[in-house]
Amino acid sequence: MNEHYDKVIVGAGIYGLYAAYICGKRGEKVLVVERDKEAFMRATYINQARVHMGYHYPRSLNTANKSVNYFDRFNRDYSFCINSEFEQIYATSSKFSWTNANQFIKFCKDTKIPCQEVIPSNYFRHGMCDGAFLTKEYTYDAKLLRNYFLAEISKFSHVKILYNFEVVRMERNQDSIMIYGAHCNDSYKTSYLLNATYASTNQISHMLDLNPFPTKYELCEIILCKTNENLTKLGITVMDNVI
């Protein structure tokens, strides 16, 4: 089978489904291919689910400003999945961090984001952090957001999602791209490919002989645990490294 689509989107995370939704509203014929058995199973769900204003980008003012600009819009458009009923504390570590308390205060002032100093010892051992701040940051429920996008996309007969489809090969012609999967005989043709794979961006680029992004990968471990009642409505972020 060699079916043609206006757009093929690789990756069914938040960016992939959002793009499919927007293109579907325009009446475009869209195919989303996802290697997992359902949408939102990787970074969109596993990551920290922040709806943030750029607090953790003190060394990239440009990135922080972009976050600020989209904060209100995201909360407005997807209010049904937002959790704002908690306090978010940011702190600067006394050791290993390239950003100290004074620099963080200046950063927040420059980006015009809320930042109220609090006593570090209320949350941390004495001497561990040289500054602590009450900030404005929310989280989102990834499953609610996923269900919303899937429900909206299902209204479009011209938008299709293929799960358990791992892209293993691509062929680029003069005006089109052919996409081949690992475990099926189908191939798909498009003149527009959107790479929404996040961490696998360079893998897709390699198939098209494109220059890779200078990306550095690091192991990140997130521990899921139960806390006592004192921490049930509290979020804590400690900045303790070179970024």
N, C-alpha and C positions, 0 to 999 in steps of 0.2 A: 504494500500500500504506500502511496506517495501523495498524501493529502497536503494541500496547501493552506497555510494560515497567514493572515495579515501580520500577526505577531506571534512569536513563540517566546514564552517566559520560562527561564530555568530557575526553579526554586519557588516553593509555596510557603515562604515565610511572610512576614508583614509587608515587606516591600513588593514581593511577587504578587500577592493577592490584591494589594492596593492598586498596583499597576493593571492587573487584570480587570478589576472593577471599573477603573477609569476608562480603559479601552473598551470595555463592554458597553458602557454608557454611550460611547461614541458610535456604537454599531459595528465595531471591528470584529472580525473573526479571530479568536485568540485561543491558543493552547498553552496551558501551564503544565510543565513536567516536573515531577517531584520524586526524588529517590526514596523517600520514606513512605510508610503506609498511610499517613495522613498529613495534613498541613500543620505548621507551627510546632514541629517536633524538635527543632534545633535552637538556634540563637534566640529567636523570638520568644520561645518558652523557657529555655534553660538559662538564659542570661538574667540579669538582675531586674528586668522589667521596670526600669526607671522611666518616669516621665519627668525629665530634669531640665534645669535651666543652665546647664553647663558648669556647675560647680566643680566637677572633677576634671576640668580642662584649664587649670590656672596657667598653664604654659602655652596655651593656644587661644588667644583672645578671639581670633576669627571663628574658631569652632564654637566657642562659648556663645558668641553673639548669635550665631545661627540657631543654637539651641533655645536661646531666649525668645527669638522671633517666632518659633514654632510651638512654644510651650502652651500658650493660651489657645491656639488653634486646635491642637491635639485634644486638650481637655474639653473644648467646646464640641468638637465633632464626635468624640467618643466618651462622653461623660458617663455612659452606662457601665463602663468597665473600669472606672477610675476609683482608686482608694486614696482618699486624702485625709482620712481620720487618724493621723499619727504625726508625731513630731520627728523631724529629720535633723540629726546633728552631724555636722561635718567637723573634723578635727585635723590638725596638722601635727604630724609626729615630731617629737623632739630629736629623733634619730632617723637617718637615711633619707629624709625628705628634702627635695630641692625647693620646696615652698614652705616658708615659715608663716607664723600667724600674721605678722604685719603685711607680708606679701599677699596673703590670701584676702585680707581686708581691702587692700588696694585693688586687687583683681575684681572683687565684688563691686567696689565703688565704680571702677572703670566700665564694667558691664551693666551697672545699674540693676543688680539683683539683690534681693533681701539678704541681710547678713547681720544677725544680732549676736554679739559676744555673750557667752555663758561661761561659767566656771568649769574648767576642764576636770577638776577633781570630783565633780558631781557624777561623772561618767567613767573616768579612767583613773588608774593608779597615779599617784603623785609623780610628776616628772616624765610621764610617758608622752604627753602631748603638750606643746607650748601654746596651743590655742584651741578653743572649741566654739562652735557657732550654730545657732538655730537658723535653719534655712527653709526654703519653700521648695519642696520636692515631693512628688507623688509616685505611686506605682499603678500598674494596670494589670487586670486579670486577662492573661493571654488566651484562656479558653473562651471567655465571653467574646473577646475581640475576634478570635478565629470563627466562632459560630456566626457572628454578625456578617463577616465578609463572605463566608460560604453561603449564607442565606441570600445575600444580595446578588452574588454571582450566579446562583441557581436560577435567578429570574431571566438570565440571558441564555437563550438556546444556542447562541453563537460563541459561547465561552465554555471551554472544556478543560477539566483538570485530570491529568493522568498520574496516578500514584504508583509507587514501586517501579518507577522509570528512571534508570540511571543512564545518563548520557555517556557514551563511551567513544563516540566518534562524530566529527563534523566535517563537512566538505563545503568549502566556500567557492561559489561560482561568481560570475561577473555581476549578477543581479540577485542572487539568492543564496541561501544556506540550507544544507541538508543536515538533519539531526537524526542520529541513530542511537537506539537504546541497547542495553546489555542483554535483556531477557525476552525480547519480542522481535518479531520480524518487521514490524512497521517502521516506516521512516516518514519524516515530516519535513516539509519544505516551507520556507518563509523568506521574506525579504527584509525582516526586522527581527533581530534577536536581542532580548533583554536578559542580561546575566544578573540575576538576583540571588546568587548563591552565598554571598557574604564571604565566609572563610575559604570557599572553594573557587573564588573568582579567578585565580591564576590557572587553575586546572582547566577551566573552560577556555580561557584565553589561549592556553597552550595548544588546544585542539584547533584553533584558528590561526596559529602561527603569529599571534600578537605578542608584543613585548609585555612581560609580566610587570605587575606593580612591585615595588621594593618593599614587600611585606615581611614583617618579622612575627613569627608565631611563638607564643609562650603558653605553657601549661597553666590553666586556671582551674582551681578547685573550689567548688561551692559546697559548703557543709550545710545540710538540712538538719535542724534540731528544734527541740521544744525549749522555750525560755520560761523564766518565772514571770509572775504577773507584773513586776516592775518594768519589764521590757516589751510587754505585749503591744503597746501603742508607741513604739519608739524605733526609729531607724538610725543606724550609726554608720558613718563612712570615715575611715581614717586614711589620710593620704600620707604614704610613707615610702615613696620611691622617686625615681628621677623624673617621672611625668607629673 
